[in-house]
C-alpha cells in the first residue's frame, strides 16, 4: 500500500536539475507508482519560497496552514522529480482545493 496520496505535501530529498546533489525541501506528491512489489516511487513537484525568477506555471499555495508550510510558498510545476519512498521524511500537510485544481490543470498542460 502506498503511504502518501496525491496532493500530500511532504518533506523529501529533492534532486537539483543541474547537479548531482539533493536538498531536503517540501514537495507535493502528484502520483505514486509501484512498478515492482518491493519498489515504491513518487512523482513530486518542488515547493519553494523563493521570489526570484518566477517561472511560468508557478502556483501560489493558498492555504499555508493546511499545507503545513510556515512561509508563503509556490508549487514549481516545471520541476518534477521521481523519488524513492525512502527519501520522503514525512507528510506535513495537503494542498487546499484551489491549489490542487490549479496544479492539476497546469501539470496536465505540461504533458499535452
VOBA-530599 format. One record per atom (N, C-alpha, C): residue number from 0; residue in one letter; chain; atom name; x, y, z. Coordinates in Angstrom, 3 decimals, always signed. Layout:
<atoms>
n:NUM; res:a; chain:A; atom:CA; c1:X; c2:Y; c3:Z
...
</atoms>
This chain:
<atoms>
n:0; res:x; chain:A; atom:N; c1:+0.838; c2:-1.185; c3:+0.000
n:0; res:x; chain:A; atom:CA; c1:+0.000; c2:+0.000; c3:+0.000
n:0; res:x; chain:A; atom:C; c1:+0.884; c2:+1.251; c3:+0.000
n:1; res:x; chain:A; atom:N; c1:+0.528; c2:+2.226; c3:-0.791
n:1; res:x; chain:A; atom:CA; c1:+1.291; c2:+3.461; c3:-0.881
n:1; res:x; chain:A; atom:C; c1:+1.039; c2:+4.306; c3:+0.368
n:2; res:x; chain:A; atom:N; c1:+2.089; c2:+4.893; c3:+0.892
n:2; res:x; chain:A; atom:CA; c1:+1.984; c2:+5.663; c3:+2.128
n:2; res:x; chain:A; atom:C; c1:+1.472; c2:+7.080; c3:+1.921
n:3; res:x; chain:A; atom:N; c1:+1.745; c2:+7.657; c3:+0.765
n:3; res:x; chain:A; atom:CA; c1:+1.376; c2:+9.044; c3:+0.524
n:3; res:x; chain:A; atom:C; c1:+0.385; c2:+9.109; c3:-0.624
n:4; res:x; chain:A; atom:N; c1:-0.493; c2:+10.105; c3:-0.566
n:4; res:x; chain:A; atom:CA; c1:-1.541; c2:+10.243; c3:-1.566
n:4; res:x; chain:A; atom:C; c1:-1.299; c2:+11.478; c3:-2.423
n:5; res:x; chain:A; atom:N; c1:-2.014; c2:+11.526; c3:-3.521
n:5; res:x; chain:A; atom:CA; c1:-1.940; c2:+12.660; c3:-4.435
n:5; res:x; chain:A; atom:C; c1:-2.275; c2:+13.946; c3:-3.685
n:6; res:x; chain:A; atom:N; c1:-1.460; c2:+14.956; c3:-3.872
n:6; res:x; chain:A; atom:CA; c1:-1.580; c2:+16.288; c3:-3.279
n:6; res:x; chain:A; atom:C; c1:-1.155; c2:+16.365; c3:-1.817
n:7; res:x; chain:A; atom:N; c1:-0.604; c2:+15.275; c3:-1.275
n:7; res:x; chain:A; atom:CA; c1:+0.034; c2:+15.370; c3:+0.043
n:7; res:x; chain:A; atom:C; c1:+1.274; c2:+16.245; c3:-0.088
n:8; res:x; chain:A; atom:N; c1:+1.509; c2:+17.079; c3:+0.916
n:8; res:x; chain:A; atom:CA; c1:+2.739; c2:+17.869; c3:+0.976
n:8; res:x; chain:A; atom:C; c1:+3.691; c2:+17.108; c3:+1.890
n:9; res:x; chain:A; atom:N; c1:+4.875; c2:+16.829; c3:+1.381
n:9; res:x; chain:A; atom:CA; c1:+5.857; c2:+16.014; c3:+2.105
n:9; res:x; chain:A; atom:C; c1:+7.189; c2:+16.751; c3:+2.178
n:10; res:x; chain:A; atom:N; c1:+8.057; c2:+16.283; c3:+3.053
n:10; res:x; chain:A; atom:CA; c1:+9.443; c2:+16.742; c3:+3.088
n:10; res:x; chain:A; atom:C; c1:+10.274; c2:+15.606; c3:+2.526
n:11; res:x; chain:A; atom:N; c1:+11.080; c2:+15.911; c3:+1.507
n:11; res:x; chain:A; atom:CA; c1:+11.847; c2:+14.878; c3:+0.823
n:11; res:x; chain:A; atom:C; c1:+13.172; c2:+15.437; c3:+0.320
n:12; res:x; chain:A; atom:N; c1:+14.079; c2:+14.551; c3:+0.049
n:12; res:x; chain:A; atom:CA; c1:+15.301; c2:+14.932; c3:-0.663
n:12; res:x; chain:A; atom:C; c1:+14.886; c2:+15.162; c3:-2.111
n:13; res:x; chain:A; atom:N; c1:+15.158; c2:+16.358; c3:-2.623
n:13; res:x; chain:A; atom:CA; c1:+14.749; c2:+16.725; c3:-3.975
n:13; res:x; chain:A; atom:C; c1:+16.000; c2:+16.988; c3:-4.805
n:14; res:x; chain:A; atom:N; c1:+16.133; c2:+16.331; c3:-5.953
n:14; res:x; chain:A; atom:CA; c1:+17.355; c2:+16.497; c3:-6.750
n:14; res:x; chain:A; atom:C; c1:+17.406; c2:+17.846; c3:-7.455
n:15; res:x; chain:A; atom:N; c1:+18.608; c2:+18.403; c3:-7.549
n:15; res:x; chain:A; atom:CA; c1:+18.827; c2:+19.589; c3:-8.372
n:15; res:x; chain:A; atom:C; c1:+18.784; c2:+19.151; c3:-9.834
n:16; res:x; chain:A; atom:N; c1:+18.249; c2:+20.002; c3:-10.690
n:16; res:x; chain:A; atom:CA; c1:+18.165; c2:+19.664; c3:-12.113
n:16; res:x; chain:A; atom:C; c1:+19.531; c2:+19.724; c3:-12.789
n:17; res:x; chain:A; atom:N; c1:+20.429; c2:+20.554; c3:-12.260
n:17; res:x; chain:A; atom:CA; c1:+21.711; c2:+20.765; c3:-12.923
n:17; res:x; chain:A; atom:C; c1:+22.907; c2:+20.270; c3:-12.110
n:18; res:x; chain:A; atom:N; c1:+22.677; c2:+19.377; c3:-11.173
n:18; res:x; chain:A; atom:CA; c1:+23.755; c2:+18.906; c3:-10.304
n:18; res:x; chain:A; atom:C; c1:+23.394; c2:+17.521; c3:-9.776
n:19; res:x; chain:A; atom:N; c1:+24.357; c2:+16.855; c3:-9.195
n:19; res:x; chain:A; atom:CA; c1:+24.109; c2:+15.534; c3:-8.619
n:19; res:x; chain:A; atom:C; c1:+23.650; c2:+15.614; c3:-7.170
n:20; res:x; chain:A; atom:N; c1:+23.628; c2:+16.813; c3:-6.601
n:20; res:x; chain:A; atom:CA; c1:+23.246; c2:+16.989; c3:-5.208
n:20; res:x; chain:A; atom:C; c1:+21.732; c2:+16.951; c3:-5.031
n:21; res:x; chain:A; atom:N; c1:+21.312; c2:+16.751; c3:-3.791
n:21; res:x; chain:A; atom:CA; c1:+19.898; c2:+16.795; c3:-3.441
n:21; res:x; chain:A; atom:C; c1:+19.748; c2:+17.718; c3:-2.230
n:22; res:x; chain:A; atom:N; c1:+18.578; c2:+18.338; c3:-2.107
n:22; res:x; chain:A; atom:CA; c1:+18.307; c2:+19.227; c3:-0.989
n:22; res:x; chain:A; atom:C; c1:+16.995; c2:+18.808; c3:-0.346
n:23; res:x; chain:A; atom:N; c1:+16.975; c2:+18.753; c3:+0.985
n:23; res:x; chain:A; atom:CA; c1:+15.726; c2:+18.435; c3:+1.684
n:23; res:x; chain:A; atom:C; c1:+14.808; c2:+19.645; c3:+1.592
n:24; res:x; chain:A; atom:N; c1:+13.579; c2:+19.415; c3:+1.107
n:24; res:x; chain:A; atom:CA; c1:+12.635; c2:+20.513; c3:+0.909
n:24; res:x; chain:A; atom:C; c1:+11.217; c2:+19.976; c3:+0.853
n:25; res:x; chain:A; atom:N; c1:+10.233; c2:+20.860; c3:+0.955
n:25; res:x; chain:A; atom:CA; c1:+8.853; c2:+20.404; c3:+0.767
n:25; res:x; chain:A; atom:C; c1:+8.576; c2:+20.139; c3:-0.709
n:26; res:x; chain:A; atom:N; c1:+7.668; c2:+19.235; c3:-0.942
n:26; res:x; chain:A; atom:CA; c1:+7.247; c2:+18.883; c3:-2.304
n:26; res:x; chain:A; atom:C; c1:+5.812; c2:+18.379; c3:-2.223
n:27; res:x; chain:A; atom:N; c1:+5.141; c2:+18.375; c3:-3.349
n:27; res:x; chain:A; atom:CA; c1:+3.777; c2:+17.861; c3:-3.392
n:27; res:x; chain:A; atom:C; c1:+3.751; c2:+16.599; c3:-4.251
n:28; res:x; chain:A; atom:N; c1:+3.154; c2:+15.538; c3:-3.725
n:28; res:x; chain:A; atom:CA; c1:+3.018; c2:+14.277; c3:-4.467
n:28; res:x; chain:A; atom:C; c1:+1.949; c2:+14.446; c3:-5.540
n:29; res:x; chain:A; atom:N; c1:+2.277; c2:+14.036; c3:-6.758
n:29; res:x; chain:A; atom:CA; c1:+1.265; c2:+14.080; c3:-7.819
n:29; res:x; chain:A; atom:C; c1:+0.939; c2:+12.698; c3:-8.361
n:30; res:x; chain:A; atom:N; c1:+1.775; c2:+11.714; c3:-8.060
n:30; res:x; chain:A; atom:CA; c1:+1.494; c2:+10.346; c3:-8.496
n:30; res:x; chain:A; atom:C; c1:+2.329; c2:+9.377; c3:-7.677
n:31; res:x; chain:A; atom:N; c1:+1.781; c2:+8.184; c3:-7.494
n:31; res:x; chain:A; atom:CA; c1:+2.525; c2:+7.117; c3:-6.831
n:31; res:x; chain:A; atom:C; c1:+2.615; c2:+5.946; c3:-7.785
n:32; res:x; chain:A; atom:N; c1:+3.736; c2:+5.244; c3:-7.712
n:32; res:x; chain:A; atom:CA; c1:+3.979; c2:+4.125; c3:-8.610
n:32; res:x; chain:A; atom:C; c1:+4.558; c2:+2.962; c3:-7.819
n:33; res:x; chain:A; atom:N; c1:+4.151; c2:+1.791; c3:-8.161
n:33; res:x; chain:A; atom:CA; c1:+4.742; c2:+0.589; c3:-7.589
n:33; res:x; chain:A; atom:C; c1:+5.030; c2:-0.348; c3:-8.762
n:34; res:x; chain:A; atom:N; c1:+6.156; c2:-0.093; c3:-9.464
n:34; res:x; chain:A; atom:CA; c1:+6.454; c2:-0.888; c3:-10.655
n:34; res:x; chain:A; atom:C; c1:+6.769; c2:-2.353; c3:-10.333
n:35; res:x; chain:A; atom:N; c1:+7.275; c2:-2.586; c3:-9.130
n:35; res:x; chain:A; atom:CA; c1:+7.558; c2:-3.938; c3:-8.662
n:35; res:x; chain:A; atom:C; c1:+7.130; c2:-4.016; c3:-7.203
n:36; res:x; chain:A; atom:N; c1:+6.934; c2:-5.192; c3:-6.707
n:36; res:x; chain:A; atom:CA; c1:+6.408; c2:-5.383; c3:-5.357
n:36; res:x; chain:A; atom:C; c1:+7.225; c2:-4.669; c3:-4.289
n:37; res:x; chain:A; atom:N; c1:+8.531; c2:-4.608; c3:-4.408
n:37; res:x; chain:A; atom:CA; c1:+9.370; c2:-4.034; c3:-3.361
n:37; res:x; chain:A; atom:C; c1:+9.866; c2:-2.620; c3:-3.680
n:38; res:x; chain:A; atom:N; c1:+9.283; c2:-1.977; c3:-4.704
n:38; res:x; chain:A; atom:CA; c1:+9.703; c2:-0.626; c3:-5.071
n:38; res:x; chain:A; atom:C; c1:+8.494; c2:+0.306; c3:-5.005
n:39; res:x; chain:A; atom:N; c1:+8.662; c2:+1.402; c3:-4.253
n:39; res:x; chain:A; atom:CA; c1:+7.609; c2:+2.402; c3:-4.094
n:39; res:x; chain:A; atom:C; c1:+8.185; c2:+3.762; c3:-4.499
n:40; res:x; chain:A; atom:N; c1:+7.613; c2:+4.348; c3:-5.547
n:40; res:x; chain:A; atom:CA; c1:+8.117; c2:+5.610; c3:-6.090
n:40; res:x; chain:A; atom:C; c1:+7.019; c2:+6.667; c3:-6.073
n:41; res:x; chain:A; atom:N; c1:+7.459; c2:+7.928; c3:-6.044
n:41; res:x; chain:A; atom:CA; c1:+6.523; c2:+9.058; c3:-6.098
n:41; res:x; chain:A; atom:C; c1:+7.032; c2:+10.096; c3:-7.076
n:42; res:x; chain:A; atom:N; c1:+6.117; c2:+10.648; c3:-7.874
n:42; res:x; chain:A; atom:CA; c1:+6.416; c2:+11.827; c3:-8.658
n:42; res:x; chain:A; atom:C; c1:+6.036; c2:+12.999; c3:-7.784
n:43; res:x; chain:A; atom:N; c1:+6.968; c2:+13.911; c3:-7.598
n:43; res:x; chain:A; atom:CA; c1:+6.729; c2:+15.061; c3:-6.732
n:43; res:x; chain:A; atom:C; c1:+7.097; c2:+16.356; c3:-7.459
n:44; res:x; chain:A; atom:N; c1:+6.434; c2:+17.428; c3:-7.068
n:44; res:x; chain:A; atom:CA; c1:+6.717; c2:+18.763; c3:-7.584
n:44; res:x; chain:A; atom:C; c1:+7.397; c2:+19.570; c3:-6.495
n:45; res:x; chain:A; atom:N; c1:+8.376; c2:+20.360; c3:-6.871
n:45; res:x; chain:A; atom:CA; c1:+9.098; c2:+21.208; c3:-5.928
n:45; res:x; chain:A; atom:C; c1:+8.162; c2:+22.261; c3:-5.329
n:46; res:x; chain:A; atom:N; c1:+8.317; c2:+22.504; c3:-4.038
n:46; res:x; chain:A; atom:CA; c1:+7.700; c2:+23.657; c3:-3.384
n:46; res:x; chain:A; atom:C; c1:+8.846; c2:+24.540; c3:-2.918
n:47; res:x; chain:A; atom:N; c1:+8.733; c2:+25.838; c3:-3.211
n:47; res:x; chain:A; atom:CA; c1:+9.793; c2:+26.772; c3:-2.848
n:47; res:x; chain:A; atom:C; c1:+9.201; c2:+28.066; c3:-2.313
n:48; res:x; chain:A; atom:N; c1:+9.991; c2:+28.755; c3:-1.519
n:48; res:x; chain:A; atom:CA; c1:+9.571; c2:+30.062; c3:-1.000
n:48; res:x; chain:A; atom:C; c1:+10.263; c2:+31.188; c3:-1.753
n:49; res:x; chain:A; atom:N; c1:+11.054; c2:+30.874; c3:-2.752
n:49; res:x; chain:A; atom:CA; c1:+11.805; c2:+31.898; c3:-3.488
n:49; res:x; chain:A; atom:C; c1:+10.881; c2:+32.864; c3:-4.210
n:50; res:x; chain:A; atom:N; c1:+11.302; c2:+34.075; c3:-4.258
n:50; res:x; chain:A; atom:CA; c1:+10.573; c2:+35.082; c3:-5.037
n:50; res:x; chain:A; atom:C; c1:+11.383; c2:+35.441; c3:-6.281
n:51; res:x; chain:A; atom:N; c1:+12.536; c2:+34.824; c3:-6.423
n:51; res:x; chain:A; atom:CA; c1:+13.400; c2:+35.086; c3:-7.568
n:51; res:x; chain:A; atom:C; c1:+12.915; c2:+34.325; c3:-8.795
n:52; res:x; chain:A; atom:N; c1:+13.092; c2:+34.930; c3:-9.941
n:52; res:x; chain:A; atom:CA; c1:+12.827; c2:+34.278; c3:-11.224
n:52; res:x; chain:A; atom:C; c1:+11.510; c2:+33.508; c3:-11.246
n:53; res:x; chain:A; atom:N; c1:+10.398; c2:+34.184; c3:-11.102
n:53; res:x; chain:A; atom:CA; c1:+9.114; c2:+33.493; c3:-11.219
n:53; res:x; chain:A; atom:C; c1:+9.044; c2:+32.743; c3:-12.543
n:54; res:x; chain:A; atom:N; c1:+8.663; c2:+31.503; c3:-12.491
n:54; res:x; chain:A; atom:CA; c1:+8.594; c2:+30.671; c3:-13.691
n:54; res:x; chain:A; atom:C; c1:+7.151; c2:+30.559; c3:-14.155
n:55; res:x; chain:A; atom:N; c1:+6.972; c2:+30.386; c3:-15.441
n:55; res:x; chain:A; atom:CA; c1:+5.651; c2:+30.084; c3:-15.968
n:55; res:x; chain:A; atom:C; c1:+5.207; c2:+28.770; c3:-15.325
n:56; res:x; chain:A; atom:N; c1:+3.999; c2:+28.730; c3:-14.844
n:56; res:x; chain:A; atom:CA; c1:+3.497; c2:+27.511; c3:-14.204
n:56; res:x; chain:A; atom:C; c1:+3.656; c2:+27.507; c3:-12.699
n:57; res:x; chain:A; atom:N; c1:+4.322; c2:+28.512; c3:-12.107
n:57; res:x; chain:A; atom:CA; c1:+4.400; c2:+28.609; c3:-10.649
n:57; res:x; chain:A; atom:C; c1:+3.009; c2:+28.894; c3:-10.100
n:58; res:x; chain:A; atom:N; c1:+2.650; c2:+28.205; c3:-9.013
n:58; res:x; chain:A; atom:CA; c1:+1.325; c2:+28.361; c3:-8.411
n:58; res:x; chain:A; atom:C; c1:+1.494; c2:+28.637; c3:-6.926
n:59; res:x; chain:A; atom:N; c1:+0.923; c2:+29.750; c3:-6.473
n:59; res:x; chain:A; atom:CA; c1:+0.994; c2:+30.099; c3:-5.051
n:59; res:x; chain:A; atom:C; c1:+0.138; c2:+29.125; c3:-4.245
n:60; res:x; chain:A; atom:N; c1:+0.660; c2:+28.684; c3:-3.109
n:60; res:x; chain:A; atom:CA; c1:-0.106; c2:+27.832; c3:-2.202
n:60; res:x; chain:A; atom:C; c1:-1.050; c2:+28.750; c3:-1.435
n:61; res:x; chain:A; atom:N; c1:-2.353; c2:+28.508; c3:-1.568
n:61; res:x; chain:A; atom:CA; c1:-3.366; c2:+29.379; c3:-0.990
n:61; res:x; chain:A; atom:C; c1:-3.487; c2:+29.217; c3:+0.519
n:62; res:x; chain:A; atom:N; c1:-3.552; c2:+27.994; c3:+1.011
n:62; res:x; chain:A; atom:CA; c1:-3.749; c2:+27.734; c3:+2.436
n:62; res:x; chain:A; atom:C; c1:-2.469; c2:+27.124; c3:+3.014
n:63; res:x; chain:A; atom:N; c1:-1.594; c2:+27.995; c3:+3.500
n:63; res:x; chain:A; atom:CA; c1:-0.295; c2:+27.543; c3:+4.020
n:63; res:x; chain:A; atom:C; c1:-0.445; c2:+26.630; c3:+5.221
n:64; res:x; chain:A; atom:N; c1:-1.367; c2:+26.935; c3:+6.108
n:64; res:x; chain:A; atom:CA; c1:-1.549; c2:+26.124; c3:+7.320
n:64; res:x; chain:A; atom:C; c1:-1.937; c2:+24.691; c3:+6.960
n:65; res:x; chain:A; atom:N; c1:-2.897; c2:+24.545; c3:+6.071
n:65; res:x; chain:A; atom:CA; c1:-3.337; c2:+23.203; c3:+5.657
n:65; res:x; chain:A; atom:C; c1:-2.204; c2:+22.437; c3:+4.978
n:66; res:x; chain:A; atom:N; c1:-1.383; c2:+23.170; c3:+4.231
n:66; res:x; chain:A; atom:CA; c1:-0.256; c2:+22.539; c3:+3.526
n:66; res:x; chain:A; atom:C; c1:+0.914; c2:+22.246; c3:+4.463
n:67; res:x; chain:A; atom:N; c1:+0.874; c2:+22.805; c3:+5.678
n:67; res:x; chain:A; atom:CA; c1:+1.965; c2:+22.573; c3:+6.623
n:67; res:x; chain:A; atom:C; c1:+3.208; c2:+23.378; c3:+6.308
n:68; res:x; chain:A; atom:N; c1:+3.016; c2:+24.519; c3:+5.654
n:68; res:x; chain:A; atom:CA; c1:+4.145; c2:+25.359; c3:+5.242
n:68; res:x; chain:A; atom:C; c1:+4.211; c2:+26.609; c3:+6.123
n:69; res:x; chain:A; atom:N; c1:+5.388; c2:+26.941; c3:+6.640
n:69; res:x; chain:A; atom:CA; c1:+5.495; c2:+28.057; c3:+7.582
n:69; res:x; chain:A; atom:C; c1:+5.559; c2:+29.444; c3:+6.935
n:70; res:x; chain:A; atom:N; c1:+5.896; c2:+29.529; c3:+5.645
n:70; res:x; chain:A; atom:CA; c1:+6.037; c2:+30.825; c3:+4.977
n:70; res:x; chain:A; atom:C; c1:+5.418; c2:+30.756; c3:+3.583
n:71; res:x; chain:A; atom:N; c1:+5.076; c2:+31.926; c3:+2.993
n:71; res:x; chain:A; atom:CA; c1:+4.498; c2:+31.917; c3:+1.639
n:71; res:x; chain:A; atom:C; c1:+5.353; c2:+31.104; c3:+0.676
n:72; res:x; chain:A; atom:N; c1:+4.679; c2:+30.236; c3:-0.074
n:72; res:x; chain:A; atom:CA; c1:+5.380; c2:+29.290; c3:-0.946
n:72; res:x; chain:A; atom:C; c1:+4.636; c2:+29.105; c3:-2.251
n:73; res:x; chain:A; atom:N; c1:+5.373; c2:+28.597; c3:-3.235
n:73; res:x; chain:A; atom:CA; c1:+4.786; c2:+28.273; c3:-4.532
n:73; res:x; chain:A; atom:C; c1:+5.101; c2:+26.824; c3:-4.889
n:74; res:x; chain:A; atom:N; c1:+4.213; c2:+26.237; c3:-5.685
n:74; res:x; chain:A; atom:CA; c1:+4.493; c2:+24.942; c3:-6.302
n:74; res:x; chain:A; atom:C; c1:+5.120; c2:+25.261; c3:-7.647
n:75; res:x; chain:A; atom:N; c1:+6.326; c2:+24.776; c3:-7.860
n:75; res:x; chain:A; atom:CA; c1:+7.027; c2:+24.990; c3:-9.125
n:75; res:x; chain:A; atom:C; c1:+6.748; c2:+23.765; c3:-9.993
n:76; res:x; chain:A; atom:N; c1:+5.667; c2:+23.857; c3:-10.799
n:76; res:x; chain:A; atom:CA; c1:+5.186; c2:+22.693; c3:-11.558
n:76; res:x; chain:A; atom:C; c1:+6.162; c2:+22.216; c3:-12.617
n:77; res:x; chain:A; atom:N; c1:+7.091; c2:+23.064; c3:-13.034
n:77; res:x; chain:A; atom:CA; c1:+8.072; c2:+22.657; c3:-14.045
n:77; res:x; chain:A; atom:C; c1:+9.159; c2:+21.765; c3:-13.463
n:78; res:x; chain:A; atom:N; c1:+9.264; c2:+21.694; c3:-12.131
n:78; res:x; chain:A; atom:CA; c1:+10.306; c2:+20.869; c3:-11.501
n:78; res:x; chain:A; atom:C; c1:+9.662; c2:+19.620; c3:-10.913
n:79; res:x; chain:A; atom:N; c1:+9.667; c2:+18.568; c3:-11.706
n:79; res:x; chain:A; atom:CA; c1:+9.112; c2:+17.274; c3:-11.323
n:79; res:x; chain:A; atom:C; c1:+10.264; c2:+16.310; c3:-11.076
n:80; res:x; chain:A; atom:N; c1:+10.169; c2:+15.543; c3:-9.993
n:80; res:x; chain:A; atom:CA; c1:+11.184; c2:+14.533; c3:-9.711
n:80; res:x; chain:A; atom:C; c1:+10.494; c2:+13.219; c3:-9.380
n:81; res:x; chain:A; atom:N; c1:+11.186; c2:+12.144; c3:-9.645
n:81; res:x; chain:A; atom:CA; c1:+10.745; c2:+10.812; c3:-9.235
n:81; res:x; chain:A; atom:C; c1:+11.641; c2:+10.405; c3:-8.076
n:82; res:x; chain:A; atom:N; c1:+11.048; c2:+10.214; c3:-6.898
n:82; res:x; chain:A; atom:CA; c1:+11.841; c2:+9.876; c3:-5.720
n:82; res:x; chain:A; atom:C; c1:+11.373; c2:+8.558; c3:-5.123
n:83; res:x; chain:A; atom:N; c1:+12.322; c2:+7.840; c3:-4.585
n:83; res:x; chain:A; atom:CA; c1:+12.024; c2:+6.614; c3:-3.861
n:83; res:x; chain:A; atom:C; c1:+11.358; c2:+6.974; c3:-2.540
n:84; res:x; chain:A; atom:N; c1:+10.431; c2:+6.151; c3:-2.092
n:84; res:x; chain:A; atom:CA; c1:+9.719; c2:+6.404; c3:-0.838
n:84; res:x; chain:A; atom:C; c1:+10.670; c2:+6.578; c3:+0.341
n:85; res:x; chain:A; atom:N; c1:+11.812; c2:+5.920; c3:+0.293
n:85; res:x; chain:A; atom:CA; c1:+12.763; c2:+6.021; c3:+1.403
n:85; res:x; chain:A; atom:C; c1:+13.349; c2:+7.427; c3:+1.541
n:86; res:x; chain:A; atom:N; c1:+13.249; c2:+8.254; c3:+0.500
n:86; res:x; chain:A; atom:CA; c1:+13.758; c2:+9.624; c3:+0.554
n:86; res:x; chain:A; atom:C; c1:+12.757; c2:+10.598; c3:+1.161
n:87; res:x; chain:A; atom:N; c1:+11.509; c2:+10.162; c3:+1.305
n:87; res:x; chain:A; atom:CA; c1:+10.483; c2:+11.031; c3:+1.879
n:87; res:x; chain:A; atom:C; c1:+10.516; c2:+10.890; c3:+3.396
n:88; res:x; chain:A; atom:N; c1:+10.783; c2:+12.016; c3:+4.055
n:88; res:x; chain:A; atom:CA; c1:+10.931; c2:+12.034; c3:+5.505
n:88; res:x; chain:A; atom:C; c1:+9.591; c2:+11.974; c3:+6.221
n:89; res:x; chain:A; atom:N; c1:+8.614; c2:+12.796; c3:+5.756
n:89; res:x; chain:A; atom:CA; c1:+7.318; c2:+12.844; c3:+6.433
n:89; res:x; chain:A; atom:C; c1:+6.308; c2:+13.627; c3:+5.606
n:90; res:x; chain:A; atom:N; c1:+5.040; c2:+13.440; c3:+5.946
n:90; res:x; chain:A; atom:CA; c1:+3.950; c2:+14.245; c3:+5.400
n:90; res:x; chain:A; atom:C; c1:+3.758; c2:+15.427; c3:+6.351
n:91; res:x; chain:A; atom:N; c1:+3.611; c2:+16.638; c3:+5.789
n:91; res:x; chain:A; atom:CA; c1:+3.400; c2:+17.814; c3:+6.636
n:91; res:x; chain:A; atom:C; c1:+2.025; c2:+18.446; c3:+6.422
n:92; res:x; chain:A; atom:N; c1:+1.338; c2:+18.078; c3:+5.347
n:92; res:x; chain:A; atom:CA; c1:+0.025; c2:+18.647; c3:+5.083
n:92; res:x; chain:A; atom:C; c1:-0.529; c2:+18.163; c3:+3.762
n:93; res:x; chain:A; atom:N; c1:-1.511; c2:+18.903; c3:+3.268
n:93; res:x; chain:A; atom:CA; c1:-2.143; c2:+18.585; c3:+1.989
n:93; res:x; chain:A; atom:C; c1:-2.550; c2:+19.897; c3:+1.336
n:94; res:x; chain:A; atom:N; c1:-2.533; c2:+19.941; c3:+0.009
n:94; res:x; chain:A; atom:CA; c1:-2.929; c2:+21.163; c3:-0.694
n:94; res:x; chain:A; atom:C; c1:-4.428; c2:+21.404; c3:-0.562
n:95; res:x; chain:A; atom:N; c1:-4.798; c2:+22.670; c3:-0.495
n:95; res:x; chain:A; atom:CA; c1:-6.209; c2:+23.055; c3:-0.477
n:95; res:x; chain:A; atom:C; c1:-6.803; c2:+22.856; c3:-1.874
n:96; res:x; chain:A; atom:N; c1:-8.124; c2:+22.889; c3:-1.969
n:96; res:x; chain:A; atom:CA; c1:-8.823; c2:+22.589; c3:-3.218
n:96; res:x; chain:A; atom:C; c1:-8.422; c2:+23.524; c3:-4.360
n:97; res:x; chain:A; atom:N; c1:-8.338; c2:+24.820; c3:-4.095
n:97; res:x; chain:A; atom:CA; c1:-7.993; c2:+25.770; c3:-5.164
n:97; res:x; chain:A; atom:C; c1:-6.594; c2:+25.510; c3:-5.711
n:98; res:x; chain:A; atom:N; c1:-5.650; c2:+25.244; c3:-4.817
n:98; res:x; chain:A; atom:CA; c1:-4.276; c2:+24.979; c3:-5.266
n:98; res:x; chain:A; atom:C; c1:-4.209; c2:+23.637; c3:-5.989
n:99; res:x; chain:A; atom:N; c1:-4.914; c2:+22.628; c3:-5.483
n:99; res:x; chain:A; atom:CA; c1:-4.958; c2:+21.320; c3:-6.163
n:99; res:x; chain:A; atom:C; c1:-5.432; c2:+21.484; c3:-7.606
n:100; res:x; chain:A; atom:N; c1:-6.531; c2:+22.220; c3:-7.783
n:100; res:x; chain:A; atom:CA; c1:-7.116; c2:+22.400; c3:-9.112
n:100; res:x; chain:A; atom:C; c1:-6.125; c2:+23.077; c3:-10.056
n:101; res:x; chain:A; atom:N; c1:-5.470; c2:+24.133; c3:-9.570
n:101; res:x; chain:A; atom:CA; c1:-4.503; c2:+24.855; c3:-10.400
n:101; res:x; chain:A; atom:C; c1:-3.306; c2:+23.978; c3:-10.753
n:102; res:x; chain:A; atom:N; c1:-2.806; c2:+23.213; c3:-9.776
n:102; res:x; chain:A; atom:CA; c1:-1.665; c2:+22.316; c3:-10.020
n:102; res:x; chain:A; atom:C; c1:-2.046; c2:+21.258; c3:-11.047
n:103; res:x; chain:A; atom:N; c1:-3.200; c2:+20.628; c3:-10.867
n:103; res:x; chain:A; atom:CA; c1:-3.622; c2:+19.571; c3:-11.771
n:103; res:x; chain:A; atom:C; c1:-3.763; c2:+20.108; c3:-13.203
n:104; res:x; chain:A; atom:N; c1:-4.380; c2:+21.253; c3:-13.355
n:104; res:x; chain:A; atom:CA; c1:-4.562; c2:+21.830; c3:-14.696
n:104; res:x; chain:A; atom:C; c1:-3.208; c2:+22.164; c3:-15.340
n:105; res:x; chain:A; atom:N; c1:-2.317; c2:+22.733; c3:-14.569
n:105; res:x; chain:A; atom:CA; c1:-1.008; c2:+23.125; c3:-15.096
n:105; res:x; chain:A; atom:C; c1:-0.182; c2:+21.897; c3:-15.486
n:106; res:x; chain:A; atom:N; c1:-0.148; c2:+20.882; c3:-14.632
n:106; res:x; chain:A; atom:CA; c1:+0.618; c2:+19.675; c3:-14.926
n:106; res:x; chain:A; atom:C; c1:+0.051; c2:+18.955; c3:-16.141
n:107; res:x; chain:A; atom:N; c1:-1.275; c2:+18.882; c3:-16.250
n:107; res:x; chain:A; atom:CA; c1:-1.873; c2:+18.261; c3:-17.441
n:107; res:x; chain:A; atom:C; c1:-1.460; c2:+19.012; c3:-18.695
n:108; res:x; chain:A; atom:N; c1:-1.376; c2:+20.333; c3:-18.610
n:108; res:x; chain:A; atom:CA; c1:-0.942; c2:+21.134; c3:-19.744
n:108; res:x; chain:A; atom:C; c1:+0.496; c2:+20.855; c3:-20.145
n:109; res:x; chain:A; atom:N; c1:+1.341; c2:+20.566; c3:-19.161
n:109; res:x; chain:A; atom:CA; c1:+2.743; c2:+20.242; c3:-19.456
n:109; res:x; chain:A; atom:C; c1:+2.866; c2:+18.956; c3:-20.264
n:110; res:x; chain:A; atom:N; c1:+1.960; c2:+18.003; c3:-20.040
n:110; res:x; chain:A; atom:CA; c1:+2.043; c2:+16.709; c3:-20.684
n:110; res:x; chain:A; atom:C; c1:+1.180; c2:+16.585; c3:-21.937
n:111; res:x; chain:A; atom:N; c1:+0.486; c2:+17.669; c3:-22.323
n:111; res:x; chain:A; atom:CA; c1:-0.350; c2:+17.560; c3:-23.520
n:111; res:x; chain:A; atom:C; c1:+0.293; c2:+18.160; c3:-24.739
</atoms>
